[in-house]
Amino acid sequence: MSLTAFAQTPDQNEASRKANADRLVMGEKTCANCDLFQVDLSYRELEGRNLTGSRLRQADLSLSTFDKSKFAGANMSVVNGFGIRADHADFSDVNFEDAVLVGGSFNGANFNNANLAKANFSGSDLSTATGLTQTQLNAACGDAETWLPMGLSLPACESDS
């Protein structure tokens, strides 16, 4: 039997991703290596979840709480994390390329080896985050309202005007 016999249609893929998201919302704690591409997890209380290695690309995580959650190795590129709270979360080795993390709270979060290329941290609190380097932050942006660990700085985001 060929591998194409097991291929899913786009609708099946979307249904599978939504089912993964629904299980998280209903209280499931572990969804490691899950496909959560473009799912809507906005306005949710999802503390202590294990999303290690998951694909969250283009997901809507706005105004959600992910305190003490594990995202190590996850793809969170182009994610909408406006107002996200992820205190003491593990973001080691996460891809945040082009992510919008405006107004986020990341107290005690671990960003060791995270890719922050073109991530927007405007207005976010990273003051007690760990694992951040100046090299990582040079690839991201923020504003005067962004709080950083002592000795680190963040380039200003370009305005669209």
C-alpha positions in Angstrom: 0.0 0.0 0.0 1.4 3.4 -0.9 1.9 6.2 1.7 -0.6 8.3 -0.2 -3.4 6.0 1.0 -2.8 7.4 4.5 -2.8 11.0 3.5 -5.3 13.3 5.1 -7.3 16.0 3.3 -7.0 19.6 4.4 -10.4 19.3 6.2 -9.3 16.2 8.0 -6.1 17.9 9.1 -8.0 20.9 10.3 -10.4 18.7 12.2 -7.5 16.8 13.8 -5.9 20.1 14.9 -9.1 21.4 16.3 -9.6 18.1 18.3 -6.1 18.5 19.8 -7.0 22.1 20.8 -10.3 21.0 22.3 -8.6 18.3 24.4 -6.3 21.0 25.8 -9.2 23.3 26.6 -11.1 20.5 28.3 -8.1 19.9 30.7 -5.7 17.5 29.0 -2.2 18.4 30.3 0.0 16.8 27.6 -0.1 17.4 23.9 3.6 17.0 23.2 4.4 17.0 19.4 0.8 17.9 18.6 -0.2 19.7 15.4 -1.9 22.9 16.5 -1.3 24.9 13.3 -3.6 27.9 13.2 -5.8 26.8 16.2 -7.6 29.3 18.3 -6.6 29.1 22.0 -7.3 32.7 22.7 -8.8 33.8 26.1 -8.0 30.4 27.7 -6.6 29.4 31.1 -4.1 26.7 30.1 -1.5 26.6 32.9 0.9 23.7 33.3 0.4 22.3 29.8 3.1 20.2 28.1 3.3 21.3 24.4 6.9 20.3 23.9 7.8 20.0 20.3 4.3 21.0 19.1 3.5 22.9 16.0 1.7 26.1 17.0 2.6 28.1 13.9 0.1 30.9 13.3 -2.0 29.9 16.3 -4.0 32.5 18.2 -2.9 32.5 21.8 -3.9 36.1 22.6 -4.9 36.9 26.1 -4.4 33.3 27.3 -2.5 32.0 30.3 0.2 29.4 29.9 2.0 29.7 33.3 4.4 26.9 34.0 3.8 25.4 30.6 6.5 23.6 28.5 7.0 24.6 24.9 10.6 23.4 24.4 11.3 22.8 20.8 7.9 24.0 19.6 7.3 25.9 16.4 5.6 29.1 17.5 6.4 31.2 14.4 3.9 33.8 13.4 1.9 33.1 16.5 -0.5 35.8 17.8 0.5 36.0 21.5 -1.0 39.5 22.2 -1.3 39.8 26.0 -0.2 36.2 26.7 0.8 35.3 30.2 3.5 32.6 30.3 5.2 33.1 33.6 7.8 30.4 34.4 7.1 28.7 31.0 9.9 26.8 29.2 10.5 28.3 25.7 13.9 26.7 25.2 14.7 26.0 21.5 11.3 27.5 20.5 11.0 29.1 17.1 9.3 32.5 17.6 10.1 33.9 14.2 7.7 36.7 13.2 5.6 36.1 16.4 3.5 38.9 17.9 4.1 38.8 21.7 3.0 42.4 22.4 2.0 43.0 26.1 3.1 39.6 27.2 4.2 38.5 30.7 7.1 36.2 30.7 8.3 36.4 34.3 10.8 33.6 35.0 10.3 32.1 31.6 13.2 30.2 30.0 14.3 31.4 26.5 17.5 29.4 26.2 18.4 29.0 22.4 15.0 30.4 21.3 14.8 31.9 17.8 13.4 35.4 18.3 14.0 36.6 14.7 11.5 39.5 14.0 9.4 38.7 17.1 7.7 41.8 18.5 7.9 42.1 22.4 6.5 45.6 22.6 5.1 46.3 26.1 6.1 42.8 27.3 7.7 42.0 30.7 10.8 39.9 30.2 12.5 41.4 33.3 13.0 38.1 35.1 13.2 35.8 32.0 16.2 33.6 31.8 18.3 32.3 28.9 18.1 35.5 26.9 21.2 36.8 25.1 21.9 40.1 23.4 22.3 38.2 20.1 18.8 36.7 20.4 17.3 40.1 21.3 19.1 41.9 18.4 17.0 39.8 16.0 13.7 40.8 17.8 12.1 44.2 18.6 10.3 46.0 21.3 9.5 49.5 22.6 10.2 51.8 25.5 7.5 49.8 27.5 9.4 46.5 27.1 11.0 45.3 30.4 14.2 43.4 30.0 16.7 41.7 32.3 19.5 44.1 33.5 22.2 44.7 30.9 20.1 43.7 27.8 18.5 45.9 25.2 16.1 45.4 22.3 15.9 47.3 19.0 12.8 49.4 18.5 10.2 48.0 16.2 9.7 49.8 13.0 6.5 51.7 12.6 4.2 51.0 9.7 3.6 54.7 9.0 
